[in-house]
């Protein structure tokens, strides 16, 4: 369903970034700098790139201005940046144009409400870091006829429960360290085990300790999000 250019948390070498393809376009869920450095080596030609932003922490948006420059001057394809609400759109415009100097003509900035895409269903507000109150979101997508729920960074799974049903795909963050702003595995595990038993496909992302988390989900039917492998052109 989704593939990942990285599934690590903020201090990892490859930070969390998912993607899929739709009608010849590359659709990214966030774009840290580590993801940009992989995207620029993609061999496939796309007609455009859309970046769907969950929130503005640098491990989620740090690569967006560079991606816009690269797409304009090297790939010669349009980039659309989709923010979950108008406030985040204003923050992104400041980052992209004021701080990084991207030309307004080099990209299109939309809010989720303005996004016209068959694969887009809903933006879901979440609680994450207090400093970004009201500016953190997850998404509900419709990909290949399947409901795909992507939490982004969140301290609670509750906002997504109404969208989860047998056959749905849940990509949720999971942390081995209890920080209060991420989903702590000890609290998360009973809930996602129940969802798995109910027929939801559960994949973990934004991982802070893969070894420890792998031990916690062993034998549960829960898996890590699939990493993209350039050599095979797909799953690693």
C-alpha positions in Angstrom: 0.0 0.0 0.0 2.3 2.8 1.3 6.0 2.5 0.9 8.5 4.4 3.1 11.7 6.3 2.3 12.4 6.1 6.0 10.4 5.1 9.1 12.6 6.6 11.8 11.8 9.2 14.4 13.5 12.7 14.6 17.0 11.7 15.5 17.3 8.7 13.1 19.4 8.7 9.9 16.3 8.2 7.7 13.3 10.0 9.0 9.7 9.1 8.5 8.3 9.6 5.0 5.8 7.6 3.1 4.8 7.7 -0.6 2.5 6.3 -3.2 1.9 6.9 -6.9 -1.4 8.2 -8.4 -2.0 9.0 -12.1 1.6 9.4 -12.9 2.3 11.6 -9.9 4.4 11.0 -6.8 2.5 11.7 -3.6 4.6 12.1 -0.4 3.4 12.2 3.2 5.8 14.8 4.5 9.4 15.3 3.2 12.3 15.4 5.6 15.8 16.1 4.1 16.7 12.4 4.3 13.8 11.6 2.0 14.7 14.3 -0.5 18.2 12.8 -0.9 16.6 9.5 -1.9 13.9 11.1 -4.2 16.6 12.9 -6.2 18.0 9.5 -7.3 14.6 8.1 -8.4 14.9 6.9 -12.0 11.1 6.9 -12.7 9.8 10.0 -14.4 6.7 11.6 -12.8 4.4 14.3 -14.1 4.3 16.0 -10.8 4.9 15.8 -7.0 2.4 16.4 -4.2 3.6 16.7 -0.6 0.9 16.2 2.0 2.1 17.8 5.2 1.2 16.5 8.7 2.9 19.2 10.8 5.9 21.5 10.5 8.6 19.9 12.7 11.8 19.9 10.7 12.0 16.1 10.5 8.8 16.3 8.5 9.2 19.4 6.3 12.9 20.0 6.2 13.3 18.7 2.6 10.4 20.5 1.0 12.1 23.7 -0.1 15.0 21.7 -1.6 12.5 19.4 -3.3 10.8 22.4 -4.9 14.1 23.9 -6.2 15.1 20.4 -7.5 11.8 19.8 -9.2 11.8 23.2 -10.9 15.4 23.4 -12.1 16.3 19.7 -12.7 13.1 17.6 -13.1 11.0 20.4 -14.6 7.8 19.2 -13.0 5.3 21.0 -10.8 5.2 20.5 -7.0 2.0 20.9 -4.9 2.4 21.4 -1.2 -0.9 20.5 0.7 -1.2 21.8 4.2 -3.9 20.5 6.6 -5.3 23.9 7.4 -4.8 27.6 6.6 -2.5 28.2 9.6 -0.1 25.5 8.6 -0.2 26.8 5.0 0.9 30.2 6.2 3.8 28.7 8.2 4.8 26.7 5.1 4.7 29.7 2.9 7.0 31.5 5.3 9.4 28.6 5.3 9.4 28.0 1.6 9.4 31.6 0.3 10.7 33.8 3.1 13.4 31.6 4.6 14.4 29.4 1.6 13.7 31.8 -1.2 11.6 29.6 -3.4 9.8 31.5 -6.1 6.0 31.5 -5.6 5.8 30.4 -9.2 7.8 27.3 -8.5 5.1 25.5 -6.5 1.4 25.5 -5.6 0.4 25.8 -2.0 -3.1 24.4 -1.1 -5.0 23.5 2.1 -6.5 20.1 2.4 -9.9 21.6 1.8 -8.8 22.8 -1.6 -7.1 19.6 -2.6 -8.9 18.0 -5.5 -7.7 14.4 -5.6 -9.6 11.1 -5.7 -7.1 9.6 -3.2 -7.8 12.3 -0.5 -10.6 11.7 2.1 -10.0 13.7 5.3 -7.5 15.6 7.5 -7.7 14.5 11.1 -6.6 16.9 13.9 -4.4 15.3 16.5 -2.7 16.2 19.8 1.1 16.2 19.5 3.5 18.9 20.7 2.0 21.7 22.7 4.0 24.3 20.7 2.1 23.2 17.6 -1.3 23.1 19.1 -4.0 23.1 16.4 -1.4 22.5 13.7 -0.8 18.7 13.8 -2.8 16.3 11.7 -3.1 12.8 10.3 -4.9 11.8 7.1 -7.5 9.4 5.8 -6.7 8.4 2.2 -8.3 6.2 -0.4 -5.7 4.3 -2.3 -6.4 1.5 -4.8 -9.9 1.2 -3.4 -8.7 0.7 0.2 -9.0 3.0 3.2 -5.6 4.1 4.4 -5.3 5.9 7.7 -2.0 7.7 8.4 -1.6 9.1 11.9 1.4 11.4 11.5 2.8 12.2 14.9 0.2 11.9 17.6 -0.1 11.2 21.3 -3.4 9.4 20.8 -5.0 6.9 18.4 -8.5 8.0 19.4 -9.1 10.6 16.6 -8.7 7.8 14.0 -10.9 5.1 15.6 -14.0 6.2 13.6 -12.2 5.5 10.4 -10.9 2.0 11.2 -12.7 -1.1 10.1 -12.0 -4.6 8.9 -9.8 -4.3 5.7 -8.6 -0.8 6.5 -4.8 -0.1 6.6 -3.5 1.8 9.6 -0.1 3.3 9.6 0.6 4.5 13.1 3.6 5.9 14.8 5.0 3.9 17.7 7.6 4.8 20.3 9.6 2.6 22.7 10.4 5.7 24.8 7.5 7.4 26.7 7.7 11.1 25.8 4.1 12.1 26.2 3.9 13.4 22.7 4.1 10.1 20.8 2.3 6.8 21.0 4.0 4.8 23.7 4.1 1.1 22.7 3.1 -0.1 26.2 -0.1 1.8 25.9 -0.6 1.4 22.2 0.0 -2.4 21.9 -3.3 -3.6 23.5 -5.3 -1.2 21.2 -3.6 -2.2 18.0 -3.7 -5.9 18.9 -7.5 -5.5 19.2 -7.6 -3.7 15.8 -5.6 -6.5 14.2 -7.9 -9.1 15.6 -10.8 -7.1 14.1 -9.3 -7.2 10.6 -7.4 -3.9 10.4 -4.0 -4.1 8.8 -1.6 -2.4 11.2 1.9 -1.1 10.3 4.2 0.8 12.6 6.2 3.9 11.5 8.2 6.8 13.1 10.2 4.3 15.2 12.7 5.3 17.9 14.1 1.9 18.6 13.4 -0.7 16.0 15.0 -3.6 17.9 13.0 -3.1 21.0 9.8 -2.5 19.1 10.3 -5.6 17.0 10.4 -7.6 20.1 7.2 -6.0 21.4 5.2 -6.9 18.2 6.7 -10.4 17.7 3.9 -12.9 16.9 1.1 -10.3 17.0 0.4 -9.9 13.2 1.5 -6.3 13.4 4.4 -5.3 11.2 6.8 -2.4 10.5 5.9 -0.2 7.5 7.6 -1.4 4.3 10.8 0.3 3.3 11.4 1.2 -0.4 14.4 -0.4 -2.0 15.8 1.3 -5.1 17.6 -1.8 -6.4 14.4 -3.8 -6.6 12.2 -0.8 -7.5 9.9 -1.6 -4.7 9.7 -3.1 -1.3 12.9 -3.8 0.7 
